[in-house]
Amino acid sequence: MISHCFASFVEFDRRVTDIKRITEAWIKLIEFKIFGVDIDIAFVGLPEWPLKENSDEWLNAVLASNKNNALTKLQPISGYSSNKYLINLLNNKENNNKMPITFCNALIALKIWAKNNSIYGNINGFLNGAALTLLLAKVFLFYPNASTIALIERFFLTYLTWNWPTPVRLKNPEKMNDIHSWSIAKEISAKETNIKPLNDLFGNLRNNETTARLLKHSRLIMPIITPIYPEQSAAFNVNYSTHKIIMKTLFEGLKMLREVNIVGLRTGAIGKAWERWIKGIKFEEKYEHFILAVCATKIGNEHFCGYASTKLKLHLIWTIEEKNEFNQVEYCHISNLVKEEFCNGEAAKLLGNDTYCEIRLIGMQLLGELDKSEIEERFEVLSKNIIDGYRLPTFMKDKSGISFKLFHSSKAGLKNW
């Protein structure tokens, strides 16, 4: 209800574009762009009684409300509290209480680098802004006098050598064993609950030979804990596969960063060297095989593509990431590269002309050869499961206005991407 009201409000602002209600994700969000900048907003149910303005009373009242006991409601509350704590922790008392410029510059650079290298995005199982901020804050506390470049390099060194899954914390928890605060047992339980829809869709996985493969994604993997009550993990959505991708990309980033220092200092073109590092390796060059995930909808069915994007990560784990006699797919890497356009070519055959297409690029890391006929069968299974799992809104009579399909492409076949 809240998301509907807010989305209706921002729709009247002409500066706002690309409004999406993400109601199927772990944390319900509204996404939109204003002046071309991506904005995500999460909601918390406030108590009905009036509270004093600019008071922290509301936080205790919200936590006491049964509406917010669920982990999905605690995450945005935790994010708010942590931001206040970080501002006070890092503010420079000698510089009018402003955040240190080295920290701010390093954080901006890391966010842009992570986005360009497709390891940024909570929905796809990667790092979000909160996780990057906490990770960098930890490094900054170790090296408060480091330059921006040194701070970034220390960031890579610290987390490439970190003993994962040892939690990253800025301070000890305020309340031990509290119902709202993070613990290893709670995170593992919540991750298993997150995979439960696959149990419902495919049966009792614990009696299936694929159980071990799936359960490794529900272990403690990369806990990055917010510092203020109610403490939560800012990297809850990172799974076994995306953690591999993050670590591999961090290694590539550190290697390129050291080349920046060597080449930039030798040639005097440090600015251009930094620009190359920020851009990173083009996603189209990272893999030999790709998946084009095409979501097609007719007018009035746009919500389906938001649903499909939130479910794609889990379905790739179940259907595609499997090592057997036919295929050796180590992992799938969902990129930030998305095309939104009127359907054309093969995509236009899904629902006909005048339909909207959202095309997402996914890399496949293989350990052997790819059996195209067998992988295409898996594509069909995944596409069917995405559509079957979609619950129609009350205003839709049937699913004739939606379609979802995966296409295989080699690196050479991406010329028109």
Residue pairs with C-beta under 8 A, 6 or more apart in sequence:
2 43
2 45
3 21
3 23
3 28
3 30
3 43
4 21
6 30
6 41
6 43
7 19
7 21
7 30
7 32
10 16
10 19
10 30
10 32
11 19
13 34
15 34
15 35
16 32
16 33
16 34
17 32
17 33
17 34
18 31
18 32
18 33
19 30
19 31
19 32
20 30
20 31
20 32
20 302
20 306
21 29
21 30
21 303
21 306
22 28
22 29
22 30
22 31
22 123
22 306
22 310
23 306
24 306
24 307
24 310
24 311
25 122
25 123
25 310
26 72
26 75
26 122
26 194
26 236
26 237
27 42
27 72
27 75
27 76
27 122
28 42
28 43
28 72
29 40
29 41
29 42
30 40
30 41
30 43
31 38
31 39
31 40
31 41
32 39
33 39
42 75
42 76
42 79
43 76
44 62
44 68
44 73
44 76
44 77
44 80
45 62
45 65
45 67
45 68
45 73
46 58
46 61
46 62
47 58
47 61
47 62
47 64
47 65
49 61
51 57
51 58
51 61
59 77
59 80
59 81
62 68
62 77
63 77
63 180
63 230
67 73
68 74
68 77
69 179
69 180
71 186
71 190
71 232
74 180
74 230
74 232
75 232
75 236
77 230
78 226
78 228
78 230
78 231
78 232
79 130
79 226
79 234
81 226
81 228
81 229
81 230
82 130
82 134
82 226
82 227
82 228
82 234
84 228
85 227
85 228
86 133
86 134
86 137
86 227
87 99
89 137
89 170
90 99
90 100
90 103
90 137
90 140
91 97
91 98
91 99
92 98
92 99
92 100
100 140
100 144
101 148
102 140
102 146
102 147
102 148
102 151
103 136
103 137
103 140
103 151
105 148
106 136
106 140
106 148
106 151
106 152
106 155
107 132
107 133
107 136
109 148
109 152
109 278
110 132
110 136
110 152
110 155
111 120
111 129
111 132
112 278
113 253
113 277
113 278
113 280
114 120
114 126
114 127
114 132
115 336
116 278
116 279
116 280
117 249
117 252
117 253
117 280
117 281
117 283
118 126
118 283
118 333
118 334
118 335
118 336
118 337
119 126
119 127
119 242
119 245
119 246
119 249
120 126
120 127
120 128
120 132
120 336
121 128
121 334
121 336
122 128
122 237
123 237
123 309
123 310
123 313
124 237
124 242
124 312
124 313
124 334
125 237
125 238
125 239
125 241
125 242
125 313
125 334
126 237
126 238
126 242
126 245
126 246
127 135
127 235
127 238
127 246
128 234
128 235
130 226
130 234
131 224
131 234
131 235
134 168
134 170
134 224
134 225
134 226
134 227
134 234
135 155
135 158
135 159
135 168
135 224
136 151
136 155
137 170
138 158
138 168
138 170
139 151
139 154
139 155
139 158
140 146
140 151
141 170
142 154
142 158
143 150
143 151
143 154
146 154
149 261
152 257
153 254
153 257
153 258
156 250
156 253
156 254
156 257
157 254
159 250
160 247
160 250
160 251
160 254
162 168
164 221
164 222
164 243
165 219
165 220
165 221
165 222
165 223
167 223
167 224
167 225
167 233
168 223
168 224
168 225
169 225
169 227
170 225
170 227
171 227
173 181
173 182
173 225
173 229
173 231
174 181
174 228
174 229
174 231
175 181
175 229
177 183
178 229
178 230
180 229
180 230
181 229
181 230
181 231
182 223
182 225
182 226
182 230
182 231
182 232
182 233
184 220
184 223
187 220
187 223
187 233
187 236
188 218
188 219
188 220
190 236
191 217
191 218
191 219
191 236
192 215
192 218
194 218
194 314
195 214
195 215
195 217
195 218
195 314
197 314
197 389
198 205
198 214
198 314
198 318
199 205
201 385
201 388
201 389
202 208
202 318
205 211
205 214
210 318
210 322
213 321
213 322
214 317
214 318
216 240
217 239
217 240
217 241
217 317
219 240
221 235
221 238
221 239
221 240
221 243
222 235
222 238
222 243
222 246
223 233
223 235
224 233
224 234
224 235
225 231
225 232
225 233
225 234
226 232
226 233
226 234
237 313
238 246
239 313
239 317
241 317
241 321
241 330
241 331
241 332
242 313
242 331
244 330
244 331
245 331
245 333
252 280
252 281
253 277
253 280
256 276
256 277
256 280
257 277
259 273
260 270
260 273
260 274
260 276
260 277
261 273
263 269
263 273
264 270
264 271
264 272
264 273
264 274
267 273
283 335
283 336
283 337
283 361
283 363
284 290
284 361
284 411
284 414
284 417
285 411
286 333
286 363
287 333
287 363
287 364
287 365
287 411
288 366
288 410
288 411
289 363
289 364
289 366
289 370
289 408
289 409
289 410
289 411
290 361
290 362
290 363
290 364
290 408
290 409
290 410
290 411
290 413
290 414
291 320
291 332
291 361
291 362
291 363
291 364
291 379
291 406
291 407
291 408
291 409
292 359
292 360
292 361
292 362
292 406
292 407
292 408
292 409
293 308
293 312
293 359
293 360
293 361
293 362
293 404
293 406
294 343
294 347
294 350
294 357
294 358
294 359
294 403
294 404
294 405
294 406
294 407
295 304
295 305
295 308
295 309
295 357
295 358
295 359
295 360
295 402
295 403
295 404
296 343
296 347
296 350
296 351
296 355
296 356
296 357
296 358
296 402
296 403
296 404
296 405
297 304
297 305
297 351
297 355
297 356
297 401
297 402
297 403
298 351
298 354
298 355
298 356
298 401
298 402
299 356
299 401
300 395
300 396
300 401
301 396
301 401
301 402
302 356
303 393
304 390
304 402
304 404
305 358
307 390
308 386
308 390
308 404
309 358
309 360
311 386
311 389
312 334
312 360
312 386
313 334
315 382
315 385
315 386
316 332
316 334
316 362
316 382
318 382
319 378
319 381
319 382
319 385
320 329
320 332
320 364
320 375
320 378
320 379
320 382
321 329
321 330
321 331
321 332
322 329
323 329
323 330
323 367
326 371
326 374
326 375
327 366
327 368
327 370
327 371
327 374
327 375
327 378
328 366
328 367
328 368
328 369
329 364
329 365
329 366
329 367
329 375
330 365
330 366
330 367
331 364
331 365
332 362
332 363
332 364
332 365
333 362
333 363
333 364
333 365
334 360
334 362
335 360
335 361
335 362
335 363
337 360
337 361
337 417
338 358
338 359
338 360
338 361
339 357
339 358
339 359
339 417
340 356
340 357
340 358
340 359
341 356
341 357
341 359
342 354
342 355
342 356
342 357
343 350
343 351
343 353
343 355
343 356
343 357
344 357
346 407
347 357
347 359
347 405
348 355
350 403
350 405
351 401
351 402
351 403
361 414
361 417
364 370
370 408
372 408
375 408
376 408
379 405
379 406
379 407
379 408
382 406
383 404
383 405
383 406
386 404
387 399
387 402
387 403
387 404
390 399
390 402
392 398
392 399
